[in-house]
């Protein structure tokens, strides 16, 4: 139901919602989707060991699905030594097989190590380029290169990589998410951003952070009721306050309520933010501004 809201809004705002790719595709595989669903629920509940097991099962079913690969790495990052062990196993596998999938998986793990301050981005780029050399007409390596470009604040080159990924896999969730954020934040075009992400909740209903991003985009296009619905759903899914939905969903809701002069609702979610110890300093600041009359009476 909630997925239909944003799809309808995208149509009203003048853009067709993205169509699903022709079968077969990864998200038509019920077993794969079930592994992702279980992994996301465990991840957002802070059961990172169980999440890693579920995401590993998803990757085994779909070895180049970058959403599953990225969350496998993210779950490992939250466990001491787990990412190092994963990288060691992937390095052995990559050396033995030299396959496209092995290079993409290792590249993502190096990128996650780089984001943790271990300076592996150059190694990640090498792995993605090796994968592209094997087969440029597959999506996964373009996702990886796009993320590295985005991290380096090269928005236009990142956009080209993600568009190349979508040309090969129209249901590439990471490409859709990153393109949506590029259009929202860098290119200031929230309508186009929504067109990229509108269908993602239909593909992965348990992905809390996409609900948060859609809520923010809907707020940008002045659709507060739909924005509140998505932000609330993201918070409900991210029970452990792990991702952006759980970390910043309360204060996003508060800003939407404040823009619409719903001060009691804003106070409610800001107190919930402080009680949950997420974005607490910002929540306290907003409460002080409400008390000071900055948002009216």
N, C-alpha and C positions, 0 to 999 in steps of 0.2 A: 504493500500500500504506500509506504513512505517513498519508495523509489519512483512511484508514478507521479508524485507531487512535483518533484524537480523536473522530470521529463516533460510534464505538461507545461511547467513554467518556461522551460527552454523553448518549447514550441511557441508560446505566447510572446516571448521576447524576440522571436524572429529567427531561431536556429533550430534545425532538426536535431533531435537527440541522436547520439551515435547508435547505429544499428549493430546488432550482434553479428559476429562473423558466421560464415557458413560452417556447418558441421563438417568434420569434427573439430572441436577446439578444447582446450584444457578444461574450461569451465562447464563443458557438457559431460565431463567425466565425473560421475557422482562420487566415486570413491576418492578421487583427488580433492574434490570440494569438501568432502567430509573430513579428510585429513587437515585441510586448511582451517575449517571451522573449529575443529577440536584444538588445533594449535593456537588459534587466535584467542579462544576462550581461556586456555591455560596461560598464554602470554599475558593477557590483560588481568588475570588473577594472580600474577607474579609466580606462577609455577613454571619456571623457565626450563627446568629439566624435562618436564612432561611436554612443554611446548617444543623443545628441540627434537624430541622423539617424533612428535606428530609432523613437524615440518620436514624432518628427514624422510619420513614415509611419503610425504607429498612430493619431495624432490625425486625420490626413487621412482615414482610414477611418471613424473613430468620433469626430466632432468634439466631442461633449459628454461623452466618457468621462473622468471626473475623475482616475482613476488614471493614465491615459496623459498627461493634461495636467500633473498634478503632477510626474511624473517627467521630462517634457520640461523643465519649469522647473528641477527639481533638477539635471539634467544641465547646463543653461545656467549655473546658479549657480557651478558648479565650473570655468568657463572665463571668464577676464577679458573683460568687455565683452559676453559672449554674451547675458546676460539683458537688458541695455539694448537690444541690437539686436532681440531677440525682442519686447520691449515696444513698441519703435518700430513694428515691422511690424504688431503686433496693434492698436495705436492707429489706424494708418491703415486697417486692415481693418474695425475696429469703427465708425469714423466713416463708412465707405462703406456698410456693410451694415446696421448696427444690428440684427444678428440675435442670437437667444438664445445661440447657440454662441460668437459673437464676444465678447459680454459676459462669459460664463463664463470663456473662455480668458484674457481680459485681466484679469479679477478675480483669477484664480489667480496670474498673473504679478506683479500688484501685491502680492498677499499674500506671495509669495516675496521680493519686494524689501523689503517691510516687515520680514520676519523677518531680513533682512540689515542692518537698521538704517536703511533709507531712508525710513521713515515714510510708507508707501503703504497702510496698512490702511484708512484712510478712503476712499481711492479704490477699493480692492478692494470694500469694502462697497457703495459706490455702484454698481459694475458688477454685483454679484450682485443688488442690489435692482432694477436695470433689467431683468435677466434674469427675475426673478420676476414683474415687471409684465407682461412679454411673455407668459409662460406659467408659472403657479404649479404646474402639474401635471407638471413635469419635475424630475429629481433634481439636476442639476449645481449649480445655484445654491444649493440647500439644503445641499449638501456644503460649499460655500465659506462660507456664513454660519455653518454649524456649526463649522467650523474656527476662524473668527474668534471665535466665542463661547467655544470651548474655550481658545483662546489668552488670552482675557480672564478665564479661570477662572470662567466662568458655565456650570457643568456642566448644570444643568437646561435652560437655553435651548438649549445645544448639542445635548443629547439630543433635544429636540423637532425641531430641524432635521434631524438625521440620521435620525430615525424618519420624517419627511416624505419624505426622499430614498428610503428603503427602500420606502415605500408606493408610490412610482412606479417603482422599479427594485429588485426584491428581490436582485439580484446586484451591487448597488453596493458595490464593494470598499472604497472609502474610508469609506463610511458604516458598513459592518460593522466595519472595523478600529477606527475612532474610538469606536463604541458599545462594542465589546469593551473598549477601554482605559478608557472612562468607568466601565463597570460593575466592572472590576477595581480601578482605582485610587481613583476617587471614591466609588463606591457599595459597594465591598467585597463584590462578589458575583461571584466568579470562575466559578461555574457558569453564570450568565447570560452572562458575558463569553464563555465558550467556545461557547455556543450561537450567538453572533453570528459568530464567526470560524472555526468548524469547517470550513466548506466552502471557505474562501478558497484554501487550497493546491490544491484540485482545479481552481479557476478559473485560478490563476496559479502554477504549480508552481515557477517560478524566483524567487519573491518571498521572499528570505531573511528579511526583517524580520518577516513574519507568522509564520514558524517560530519566531523568537525570542520573540515575544509569546505564542504558544500554549504554548511551553515554560514560560514564566513562569507562565501561568495553570494549567497542569497541575501545576506545583510547588505552587501555592497550594491545589490540591485533593488534594495528597498522592498523586500518580501519578508517582513518580520515574522509572520506566523509560521511560514515554512522554515525559516532559519531557526526559530525556537524549537520546532519539532526535530530537526536534524541535530542540533547541539544537545538536546536532551537525550536523544537516542545514543549519541556518542558517549555521553557520560554513563548511561545505563550499561553500555557494553564494556567500557573501560573501568571495571570495578576496582582495580588496584591502582588507578591513576598512574599508569605507566607511560602512555603516549600523549600526544597533543590534546586529544579529546579529554582525557582525565586530568591533565595538568592545567589546561587553559579553558576548558569548557564552561566552568562556572563564570569566569570573568567575561568570556564572550557573551554568554547569556545576559550578564549584568549590563554590558554596554548596549545590547539590543533593547533590553527593558528601559534603560535610561533614555535612549533615543526616542522611545515611545511614551515617556513620562509615566512608566509603571514602576514607581519608586518602591512600593512594598515588595513586588517581585524581585526587584534588583537587590534590596536588602536581604531577602531570603537566600538568594543564591550566593551573595557575597559572604554571608555568615557560614553557609555550607562550605565555601572555598576555604575559609579560615579554619573551620572545624576539621576539614580533611587535610589541612596543611599543604595545600597546593595553590601556587600563585598568591600566597597569603599576604605578602607585603603590598602587592598591587590591589588586592581586595580591600585591605585596610585603608589604603589611600582613597579608593573610590567611596568607601563608607564615610570617611572624613569629609569628602567633597559633598556628599549627599547631606550630611549633617550641617554643613556650612551653607546650604541653600544653593549650591552651584547648579543644581538641576531643577530648581523650582520647589514648590511645596506640594 
